[in-house]
Amino acid sequence: MVARRPASALDRVVRLLAARPRTTAYLRDRLLSSGCAPEEVTAALARAAELGYVNDRAFAAAEAARLSERFAPAVVASRLAAAGVPPEVAAEAVAAVGADGAELARELLAKRFGAEALDGAARGRAARFLAGRGFSAEIIEQVVG
């Protein structure tokens, strides 16, 4: 039986990134929790960034574009922050998407409820739907009426 050498921090970064893009903060947490030395983690993340394997701005832009199709801008920013994206990078990504909250709410309602006029019960369902997607009361009032 051949003895396997322990995976280096960079090997672990590559393995984690093979599944899907990750943030630097996520990778740092995973490496440290797996027992890698802090110096090795710092060096591995620097090398991964140098090679273009990890890029928080690109991650934030892609996630913001994906999430903004379904959620209000505030929810998108919150989810980016939860993923470990620095707040200023998250704000830039949300701003770059340029989603108008009211317009997005109208699009989501059209997908969900069709082009039909909303009666009393449907208006309530529409308002709850938009609230669940993180839209403010002002936008819900403007869109649903």
N, CA, C and O of each residue as an XYZ file, in Angstrom:
580
protein
N       0.835     -1.175      0.000
C       0.000      0.000      0.000
C       0.883      1.243      0.000
O       1.858      1.323      0.748
N       0.539      2.198     -0.835
C       1.336      3.410     -0.971
C       0.796      4.453      0.002
O      -0.411      4.687      0.069
N       1.685      5.067      0.743
C       1.289      6.117      1.677
C       0.987      7.389      0.890
O       1.756      7.785      0.014
N      -0.117      8.013      1.204
C      -0.482      9.251      0.535
C       0.040     10.429      1.333
O      -0.040     10.461      2.561
N       0.574     11.393      0.605
C       1.038     12.590      1.288
C      -0.172     13.467      1.589
O      -1.135     13.477      0.823
N      -0.130     14.189      2.676
C      -1.257     15.063      2.994
C      -1.419     16.141      1.915
O      -0.436     16.655      1.382
N      -2.648     16.465      1.614
C      -2.920     17.481      0.599
C      -2.460     18.840      1.108
O      -2.687     19.204      2.262
N      -1.812     19.573      0.225
C      -1.397     20.920      0.599
C      -2.620     21.825      0.623
O      -3.688     21.461      0.131
N      -2.453     22.984      1.190
C      -3.557     23.949      1.252
C      -3.995     24.336     -0.153
O      -5.192     24.471     -0.404
N      -3.061     24.515     -1.067
C      -3.419     24.863     -2.443
C      -4.181     23.719     -3.103
O      -5.132     23.964     -3.844
N      -3.778     22.469     -2.847
C      -4.522     21.321     -3.374
C      -5.960     21.345     -2.874
O      -6.891     21.068     -3.630
N      -6.136     21.670     -1.619
C      -7.484     21.724     -1.042
C      -8.302     22.855     -1.666
O      -9.494     22.698     -1.930
N      -7.652     23.987     -1.896
C      -8.346     25.109     -2.541
C      -8.846     24.685     -3.921
O      -9.995     24.942     -4.280
N      -7.981     24.041     -4.681
C      -8.349     23.612     -6.026
C      -9.494     22.606     -5.966
O     -10.418     22.667     -6.777
N      -9.438     21.695     -5.024
C     -10.497     20.695     -4.883
C     -11.835     21.362     -4.501
O     -12.885     20.982     -5.020
N     -11.797     22.345     -3.606
C     -13.014     23.053     -3.225
C     -13.586     23.862     -4.390
O     -14.802     23.943     -4.565
N     -12.702     24.453     -5.175
C     -13.151     25.267     -6.300
C     -13.627     24.429     -7.483
O     -14.328     24.933     -8.360
N     -13.251     23.162     -7.511
C     -13.695     22.294     -8.597
C     -15.204     22.099     -8.562
O     -15.836     21.932     -9.605
N     -15.780     22.121     -7.375
C     -17.227     21.929     -7.236
C     -17.992     23.160     -7.695
O     -18.972     23.044     -8.430
N     -17.553     24.335     -7.267
C     -18.199     25.594     -7.639
C     -17.339     26.750     -7.158
O     -16.472     26.563     -6.304
N     -17.567     27.947     -7.698
C     -16.792     29.104     -7.246
C     -17.038     29.380     -5.757
O     -18.136     29.155     -5.247
N     -16.019     29.860     -5.084
C     -16.098     30.165     -3.654
C     -15.411     31.504     -3.409
O     -14.632     31.984     -4.232
N     -15.719     32.088     -2.263
C     -15.064     33.334     -1.883
C     -13.782     33.035     -1.116
O     -13.585     31.930     -0.611
N     -12.933     34.024     -1.041
C     -11.702     33.897     -0.273
C     -12.011     33.618      1.189
O     -11.351     32.789      1.816
N     -13.005     34.298      1.737
C     -13.376     34.096      3.147
C     -13.830     32.663      3.396
O     -13.448     32.053      4.395
N     -14.637     32.127      2.498
C     -15.097     30.742      2.647
C     -13.908     29.778      2.616
O     -13.791     28.889      3.459
N     -13.039     29.970      1.641
C     -11.872     29.092      1.512
C     -10.977     29.185      2.743
O     -10.493     28.168      3.241
N     -10.758     30.400      3.229
C      -9.923     30.593      4.415
C     -10.521     29.824      5.606
O      -9.809     29.107      6.309
N     -11.816     29.980      5.819
C     -12.483     29.290      6.930
C     -12.357     27.777      6.798
O     -12.052     27.091      7.773
N     -12.588     27.258      5.603
C     -12.511     25.805      5.402
C     -11.105     25.278      5.628
O     -10.918     24.232      6.250
N     -10.119     26.003      5.121
C      -8.727     25.549      5.285
C      -8.302     25.593      6.745
O      -7.668     24.660      7.238
N      -8.644     26.663      7.430
C      -8.266     26.773      8.841
C      -8.972     25.717      9.683
O      -8.378     25.158     10.605
N     -10.233     25.442      9.371
C     -10.962     24.440     10.146
C     -10.471     23.022      9.858
O     -10.684     22.114     10.661
N      -9.820     22.833      8.722
C      -9.288     21.503      8.406
C      -7.884     21.302      8.974
O      -7.283     20.244      8.786
N      -7.365     22.307      9.663
C      -6.087     22.151     10.342
C      -4.870     22.707      9.626
O      -3.742     22.485     10.066
N      -5.074     23.416      8.542
C      -3.936     24.025      7.844
C      -3.382     25.176      8.678
O      -4.125     25.866      9.376
N      -2.092     25.368      8.598
C      -1.444     26.463      9.310
C      -1.841     27.797      8.674
O      -1.969     27.885      7.453
N      -2.037     28.833      9.491
C      -2.442     30.140      8.948
C      -1.498     30.675      7.865
O      -1.955     31.272      6.890
N      -0.194     30.468      8.026
C       0.752     30.950      7.004
C       0.553     30.203      5.691
O       0.628     30.794      4.613
N       0.297     28.893      5.789
C       0.083     28.085      4.602
C      -1.222     28.501      3.903
O      -1.291     28.533      2.674
N      -2.234     28.812      4.684
C      -3.512     29.253      4.130
C      -3.333     30.565      3.384
O      -3.810     30.715      2.259
N      -2.652     31.505      4.004
C      -2.417     32.803      3.369
C      -1.660     32.638      2.062
O      -2.013     33.249      1.054
N      -0.622     31.814      2.078
C       0.170     31.584      0.870
C      -0.653     30.886     -0.211
O      -0.560     31.245     -1.385
N      -1.448     29.906      0.169
C      -2.265     29.177     -0.806
C      -3.303     30.084     -1.440
O      -3.523     30.023     -2.650
N      -3.948     30.928     -0.635
C      -4.964     31.835     -1.179
C      -4.335     32.897     -2.071
O      -4.923     33.290     -3.079
N      -3.151     33.361     -1.709
C      -2.447     34.331     -2.553
C      -2.081     33.704     -3.897
O      -2.218     34.337     -4.943
N      -1.621     32.474     -3.860
C      -1.252     31.773     -5.097
C      -2.490     31.499     -5.949
O      -2.451     31.659     -7.169
N      -3.585     31.087     -5.316
C      -4.826     30.821     -6.050
C      -5.344     32.100     -6.711
O      -5.827     32.059     -7.843
N      -5.246     33.228     -6.015
C      -5.668     34.509     -6.589
C      -4.745     34.897     -7.749
O      -5.201     35.394     -8.779
N      -3.456     34.667     -7.568
C      -2.479     34.979     -8.604
C      -2.749     34.162     -9.872
O      -2.589     34.662    -10.985
N      -3.158     32.913     -9.695
C      -3.459     32.042    -10.827
C      -4.839     32.297    -11.421
O      -5.187     31.748    -12.466
N      -5.624     33.139    -10.742
C      -6.959     33.453    -11.224
C      -8.012     32.436    -10.828
O      -9.112     32.433    -11.380
N      -7.685     31.572     -9.876
C      -8.634     30.548     -9.439
C      -9.721     31.125     -8.546
O     -10.859     30.656     -8.563
N      -9.373     32.131     -7.775
C     -10.334     32.730     -6.849
C     -10.326     34.244     -7.051
O      -9.275     34.884     -7.080
N     -11.533     34.795     -7.191
C     -11.673     36.219     -7.439
C     -13.013     36.653     -6.834
O     -14.070     36.374     -7.400
N     -12.970     37.324     -5.704
C     -14.193     37.718     -5.012
C     -15.067     38.645     -5.850
O     -16.293     38.563     -5.780
N     -14.461     39.518     -6.635
C     -15.246     40.439     -7.464
C     -16.004     39.681     -8.557
O     -17.177     39.960     -8.806
N     -15.343     38.736     -9.200
C     -16.003     37.942    -10.234
C     -17.100     37.071     -9.629
O     -18.176     36.928    -10.211
N     -16.829     36.493     -8.467
C     -17.828     35.690     -7.767
C     -19.047     36.547     -7.439
O     -20.183     36.139     -7.683
N     -18.811     37.730     -6.889
C     -19.902     38.622     -6.499
C     -20.709     39.059     -7.716
O     -21.936     39.116     -7.650
N     -20.047     39.364     -8.810
C     -20.759     39.793    -10.021
C     -21.645     38.672    -10.554
O     -22.798     38.910    -10.913
N     -21.123     37.474    -10.606
C     -21.899     36.346    -11.120
C     -23.072     36.012    -10.201
O     -24.186     35.779    -10.672
N     -22.826     35.987     -8.909
C     -23.898     35.680     -7.954
C     -24.949     36.780     -7.940
O     -26.144     36.494     -7.857
N     -24.521     38.030     -8.020
C     -25.479     39.145     -8.032
C     -26.370     39.057     -9.267
O     -27.577     39.283     -9.179
N     -25.789     38.735    -10.405
C     -26.581     38.605    -11.630
C     -27.575     37.455    -11.500
O     -28.725     37.581    -11.922
N     -27.149     36.353    -10.930
C     -28.020     35.192    -10.774
C     -29.143     35.467     -9.771
O     -30.312     35.190    -10.041
N     -28.776     36.009     -8.624
C     -29.759     36.236     -7.562
C     -30.725     37.376     -7.878
O     -31.874     37.358     -7.437
N     -30.264     38.361     -8.637
C     -31.114     39.521     -8.904
C     -32.276     39.186     -9.826
O     -33.174     40.009    -10.006
N     -32.276     38.011    -10.406
C     -33.415     37.584    -11.212
C     -34.576     37.128    -10.340
O     -35.701     36.999    -10.823
N     -34.313     36.884     -9.056
C     -35.342     36.330     -8.174
C     -35.573     37.111     -6.892
O     -36.593     36.921     -6.229
N     -34.636     37.992     -6.530
C     -34.718     38.654     -5.234
C     -34.487     40.149     -5.351
O     -33.892     40.638     -6.311
N     -34.976     40.861     -4.341
C     -34.770     42.304     -4.248
C     -33.284     42.598     -4.031
O     -32.565     41.752     -3.500
N     -32.813     43.780     -4.430
C     -31.395     44.114     -4.267
C     -30.872     43.967     -2.834
O     -29.724     43.565     -2.644
N     -31.674     44.278     -1.841
C     -31.221     44.147     -0.450
C     -30.954     42.690     -0.091
O     -30.012     42.392      0.644
N     -31.774     41.789     -0.603
C     -31.576     40.364     -0.338
C     -30.317     39.870     -1.058
O     -29.563     39.061     -0.518
N     -30.102     40.354     -2.257
C     -28.902     39.975     -3.004
C     -27.657     40.382     -2.228
O     -26.732     39.586     -2.073
N     -27.631     41.613     -1.742
C     -26.485     42.091     -0.961
C     -26.302     41.266      0.304
O     -25.175     40.949      0.684
N     -27.387     40.925      0.947
C     -27.322     40.119      2.160
C     -26.771     38.722      1.883
O     -25.957     38.206      2.648
N     -27.211     38.125      0.805
C     -26.715     36.786      0.464
C     -25.247     36.813      0.069
O     -24.505     35.880      0.378
N     -24.826     37.859     -0.602
C     -23.403     37.986     -0.937
C     -22.572     38.127      0.332
O     -21.510     37.516      0.454
N     -23.048     38.927      1.270
C     -22.338     39.094      2.539
C     -22.265     37.768      3.287
O     -21.234     37.445      3.878
N     -23.348     37.001      3.266
C     -23.357     35.703      3.937
C     -22.384     34.722      3.287
O     -21.880     33.814      3.948
N     -22.121     34.903      2.002
C     -21.178     34.044      1.292
C     -19.729     34.452      1.537
O     -18.806     33.769      1.092
N     -19.529     35.562      2.244
C     -18.169     36.000      2.557
C     -17.626     37.084      1.656
O     -16.432     37.381      1.692
N     -18.479     37.676      0.854
C     -18.040     38.767     -0.022
C     -17.925     40.031      0.830
O     -18.850     40.351      1.577
N     -16.816     40.749      0.733
C     -16.686     42.002      1.483
C     -17.819     42.970      1.123
O     -18.250     43.017     -0.029
N     -18.300     43.743      2.104
C     -19.463     44.620      1.867
C     -19.312     45.579      0.687
O     -20.261     45.775     -0.071
N     -18.135     46.175      0.525
C     -17.965     47.119     -0.579
C     -18.013     46.412     -1.934
O     -18.515     46.973     -2.908
N     -17.495     45.185     -1.999
C     -17.538     44.412     -3.240
C     -18.982     43.995     -3.532
O     -19.419     44.027     -4.682
N     -19.716     43.607     -2.494
C     -21.126     43.235     -2.660
C     -21.933     44.428     -3.160
O     -22.763     44.284     -4.058
N     -21.693     45.598     -2.586
C     -22.415     46.803     -3.009
C     -22.127     47.131     -4.469
O     -23.033     47.506     -5.213
N     -20.872     46.992     -4.880
C     -20.506     47.235     -6.277
C     -21.212     46.257     -7.207
O     -21.708     46.649     -8.263
N     -21.258     44.996     -6.820
C     -21.885     43.973     -7.658
C     -23.380     44.220     -7.798
O     -23.932     44.081     -8.889
N     -24.034     44.583     -6.712
C     -25.475     44.857     -6.760
C     -25.730     46.098     -7.615
O     -26.673     46.127     -8.406
N     -24.901     47.108     -7.458
C     -25.061     48.322     -8.262
C     -24.810     48.044     -9.744
O     -25.480     48.615    -10.604
N     -23.856     47.177    -10.042
C     -23.543     46.855    -11.433
C     -24.698     46.137    -12.119
O     -24.908     46.297    -13.321
N     -25.445     45.350    -11.356
C     -26.609     44.669    -11.926
C     -27.651     45.705    -12.309
O     -28.353     45.555    -13.308
N     -27.745     46.757    -11.506
C     -28.640     47.866    -11.817
C     -30.110     47.492    -11.815
O     -30.898     48.043    -12.584
N     -30.477     46.570    -10.963
C     -31.874     46.133    -10.918
C     -32.753     47.210    -10.301
O     -32.496     47.686     -9.195
N     -33.791     47.585    -11.034
C     -34.798     48.497    -10.504
C     -35.780     47.636     -9.726
O     -36.380     46.717    -10.283
N     -35.947     47.928     -8.443
C     -36.779     47.106     -7.590
C     -38.205     46.967     -8.078
O     -38.746     45.862     -8.088
N     -38.822     48.058     -8.481
C     -40.217     48.021     -8.929
C     -40.347     47.233    -10.226
O     -41.278     46.445    -10.386
N     -39.431     47.441    -11.138
C     -39.482     46.724    -12.416
C     -39.272     45.223    -12.208
O     -39.961     44.403    -12.815
N     -38.328     44.876    -11.357
C     -38.097     43.467    -11.050
C     -39.331     42.849    -10.398
O     -39.706     41.724    -10.726
N     -39.952     43.565     -9.493
C     -41.158     43.071     -8.830
C     -42.263     42.819     -9.859
O     -42.961     41.808     -9.782
N     -42.419     43.720    -10.806
C     -43.428     43.525    -11.855
C     -43.127     42.282    -12.689
O     -44.029     41.509    -13.012
N     -41.851     42.096    -13.035
C     -41.456     40.925    -13.828
C     -41.733     39.626    -13.059
O     -42.248     38.660    -13.623
N     -41.389     39.617    -11.785
C     -41.624     38.427    -10.978
C     -43.115     38.119    -10.856
O     -43.521     36.959    -10.923
N     -43.921     39.154    -10.678
C     -45.366     38.950    -10.605
C     -45.922     38.425    -11.923
O     -46.794     37.557    -11.927
N     -45.425     38.942    -13.033
C     -45.895     38.477    -14.337
C     -45.544     37.002    -14.538
O     -46.344     36.242    -15.083
N     -44.361     36.601    -14.104
C     -43.971     35.189    -14.214
C     -44.825     34.319    -13.312
O     -45.236     33.226    -13.701
N     -45.089     34.796    -12.127
C     -45.792     33.996    -11.132
C     -47.303     33.961    -11.347
O     -47.924     32.904    -11.242
N     -47.895     35.124    -11.650
C     -49.349     35.232    -11.722
C     -49.874     35.472    -13.134
O     -51.087     35.518    -13.336
N     -49.000     35.623    -14.098
C     -49.441     35.878    -15.464
C     -49.863     37.319    -15.655
O     -49.632     38.174    -14.800
N     -50.487     37.567    -16.795
C     -50.869     38.937    -17.151
C     -52.237     39.316    -16.609
O     -52.693     40.441    -16.817
N     -52.892     38.409    -15.925
C     -54.240     38.681    -15.420
C     -54.236     39.789    -14.374
O     -53.246     40.004    -13.675
N     -55.346     40.473    -14.285
C     -55.507     41.510    -13.260
C     -55.662     40.816    -11.908
O     -56.321     39.782    -11.801
N     -55.056     41.388    -10.896
C     -55.094     40.782     -9.569
C     -56.334     41.228     -8.815
O     -56.561     42.423     -8.629
N     -57.142     40.255     -8.377
C     -58.299     40.592     -7.544
C     -57.858     40.608     -6.082
O     -56.664     40.511     -5.797
N     -58.792     40.729     -5.169
C     -58.472     40.873     -3.747
C     -57.588     39.770     -3.194
O     -56.556     40.060     -2.588
N     -57.969     38.504     -3.388
C     -57.195     37.387     -2.835
C     -55.842     37.267     -3.537
O     -54.824     37.016     -2.893
N     -55.838     37.445     -4.849
C     -54.588     37.346     -5.606
C     -53.642     38.483     -5.234
O     -52.424     38.304     -5.237
N     -54.193     39.645     -4.915
C     -53.338     40.771     -4.498
C     -52.620     40.438     -3.199
O     -51.440     40.747     -3.035
N     -53.333     39.812     -2.286
C     -52.712     39.397     -1.026
C     -51.613     38.375     -1.248
O     -50.542     38.463     -0.648
N     -51.882     37.403     -2.114
C     -50.854     36.397     -2.436
C     -49.652     37.066     -3.109
O     -48.505     36.732     -2.813
N     -49.918     37.999     -4.002
C     -48.845     38.706     -4.706
C     -48.000     39.513     -3.718
O     -46.772     39.522     -3.804
N     -48.663     40.184     -2.790
C     -47.936     40.984     -1.794
C     -47.074     40.081     -0.915
O     -45.923     40.416     -0.635
N     -47.605     38.953     -0.480
C     -46.817     38.017      0.342
C     -45.655     37.439     -0.453
O     -44.555     37.268      0.071
N     -45.909     37.141     -1.716
C     -44.855     36.626     -2.593
C     -43.702     37.622     -2.686
O     -42.542     37.244     -2.524
N     -44.012     38.882     -2.945
C     -42.967     39.907     -3.076
C     -42.264     40.159     -1.748
O     -41.051     40.366     -1.714
N     -43.019     40.143     -0.658
C     -42.395     40.325      0.659
C     -41.418     39.200      0.935
O     -40.354     39.428      1.510
N     -41.766     37.995      0.534
C     -40.874     36.855      0.715
C     -39.613     36.950     -0.123
O     -38.604     36.320      0.195
N     -39.661     37.717     -1.170
C     -38.488     37.936     -2.023
C     -37.676     39.146     -1.586
O     -36.684     39.498     -2.223
N     -38.099     39.782     -0.496
C     -37.318     40.866      0.088
C     -37.665     42.259     -0.378
O     -36.900     43.190     -0.125
N     -38.782     42.441     -1.046
C     -39.148     43.766     -1.520
C     -39.745     44.582     -0.381
O     -40.415     44.047      0.503
N     -39.492     45.878     -0.420
C     -39.980     46.777      0.624
C     -41.480     46.982      0.486
O     -42.064     46.721     -0.565
N     -42.089     47.453      1.559
C     -43.527     47.726      1.555
C     -43.872     48.787      0.516
O     -44.937     48.726     -0.099
N     -42.987     49.755      0.314
C     -43.245     50.812     -0.662
C     -43.332     50.244     -2.073
O     -44.220     50.609     -2.843
N     -42.409     49.352     -2.405
C     -42.411     48.769     -3.744
C     -43.627     47.858     -3.916
O     -44.265     47.856     -4.969
N     -43.938     47.096     -2.888
C     -45.120     46.215     -2.962
C     -46.373     47.042     -3.171
O     -47.218     46.691     -3.995
N     -46.503     48.138     -2.435
C     -47.660     49.033     -2.579
C     -47.713     49.603     -3.986
O     -48.784     49.679     -4.589
N     -46.567     50.001     -4.510
C     -46.502     50.594     -5.843
C     -46.884     49.588     -6.911
O     -47.579     49.935     -7.866
N     -46.444     48.351     -6.768
C     -46.651     47.344     -7.815
C     -48.000     46.652     -7.686
O     -48.706     46.471     -8.678
N     -48.359     46.269     -6.471
C     -49.593     45.519     -6.275
C     -50.783     46.457     -6.114
O     -51.891     46.151     -6.555
N     -50.550     47.577     -5.494
C     -51.608     48.576     -5.337
C     -52.272     48.547     -3.981
O     -53.179     49.338     -3.720
